């Protein structure tokens, strides 16, 4: 068994990232550790940074969210050392992922961000993903940061409606 708790926390993060096979947000990982009282928040942030620095995970950050994904090196490390995670902890992680699978997939599937373009306006980039497949990729130009932030904020609630509208409109055979 492991004597260093931070090593266990690293393996647990790698396990969760490997198990879901999609990037998880900082808040999703944190939620598990805090709900089960495995690690304090700041320890978890330190562990995530150490995993990043060692190349075992990578992160994708935008204005509102940071998502983590396991790397090939992380998978190899987990394969070699993963047996050091106790079966009870593995069961806790599996149960958490199963109980929250729909919420996690929904959150992972709705991505929005914005950036300032060379014209001094803002480009809002929105995506709907299923796993690693992009179902809809939408970029819009808006005149100011407030509008960009507002659109990103509304994307999660409205993305399914927008996706449905686009699909119905493009599939409609009438030339009316």
N, C-alpha and C positions, 0 to 999 in steps of 0.2 A: 504493500500500500504506500501511498504518497505521504511524506511527512511535511512537505511545504504546501500550505493552502493555496498560494498563488499559482503553483504549478497545476493543481487540481482545477482551479477556476479557468485556467487557460485551456486545459483539455475539455472542460465542460462547454466552453464557448465554441471550440472547434467541433465538438460533437453536435451541438445544436445547429451550427451553420452547415455542416455536412448532411445532417438528417433532413433538413428542409429543402436543400438544394436551390434556394433562392436567397438573395441578400436579405438580411434582417436589419432592422433599424436599431439604433442605440437604445431607444426606449423599449423595444421588444425584448432585447437581451436583458436590459436592466430590470424590466418587469418580472421576469422569471426569477432572477437572483434575489430581488428584494421580497417578492411574495413568499418565497421558500426560505428566506433568511439565511441564504448561503454566504453572501458577501455584502459588505457595505458599498454604497454607491461609489465613493472615491476609490476604493480598492478595485472595483470592477473597471472604472475608467483607466486606472493605471495598467491593469491586466490587458485591456483592449489595446492601449498604446504600445505595450511591450510586444503583443502579438503582431501589430502593424510593423514595428521596427525590425522584428525578426523575419518579416516576410511570410508569416504563416496565414495572415488574412490581409485583405486589401479593403480600402474604404472608398465609397463614392459619396461625396458630400455636395449638397446644394444649400440654398438659403434656409431651408426649413428642416432638413433631415440629413442624417448620416446613416448610410447603409453599409453593412459589413458582409464580406463574402470570403469564404475559405479559398486559399490558393492550393495549387498542386502540392507545394511543400507542406502546407497545413494538413492536407489529406494524408500525406505520407507520415507525418509526425503522429497524427491521430491513429493511423493504422498500427504503428509501432508501439505507442504508449497508451492507447485508448483502453486497453484492458485494465489499467490502473484506476479507472473510474468504477466505484462500487456499483453493484447491480441495483441497489436502492436509489442511488442518484440517477442512474440511467432510467429507471422507472419513472422517477419524478419528471425528468426532462421529456421523456416520451409522452407521459400523460399531459403535461403542459402543452406540448406541441399538438397533440391530438385534440385537446379541449379548445385550443385557440386557432386551429388550422384555418378556418374560414376568415377570421379577422386578420390573421397574419398574411394570408394570400391576397386578401382585398387590399390591405395597406401596402403590400409589396407591389401590387399591380397598378397602383395609381401614383404616377410620378409627375411632379410639376416643378418647374424652376424658371428663373428669368435671368437675363443678363442685358447689359447695356450694349447696344450695337454701335457701329461706327457712325451712324447718322444721328446719334445722341437720343434715339428713341430706345424702347426696351423690347426685347424679344421674349415672349412667354412661350416656353416649350412644355408641352403636356404629352404624356404617354399613358397608354393602357397596355399592360403586359399580362401575359399568362405564362408563368414560369419565366423562361428566358426569351420567349417569343413576343415580339412587339405586334399588338393587334391594331393600335392606332397611334400615330405619331403626328402631333399637331403643333405648328409654330405660328404665332401671331405677333404682329407688331403693334405696340401701343405707345402712346406719347409720353407717359410718365410712370414713375416707379410705383405710385399708389395704385394705379390701375393694374400694373403687373402683379403686385402683391395680392390684390383683391382676386384676380383671376386664378392665381395659384391657390389661394385659400378656398375658393369655391370648387376647384377641380375634383377633389375627392367626392364631394356630395353630388356633383352634376355629371361626372364623367360617363356613367352608364347611360344616362339619358342622352347625352351628346353622341355617344357611340351608336346607340340605337337609331337616333335621328339620321346620322350619316349613312349607316347601312341601309335603312329604309329608303332614303332619298336616292342613293346611288343604285339601288337594286330596282327601283321603280321603273317599269318599262314604258310608261306613258310619256309622250313628248309634250304634254299639256303645258 
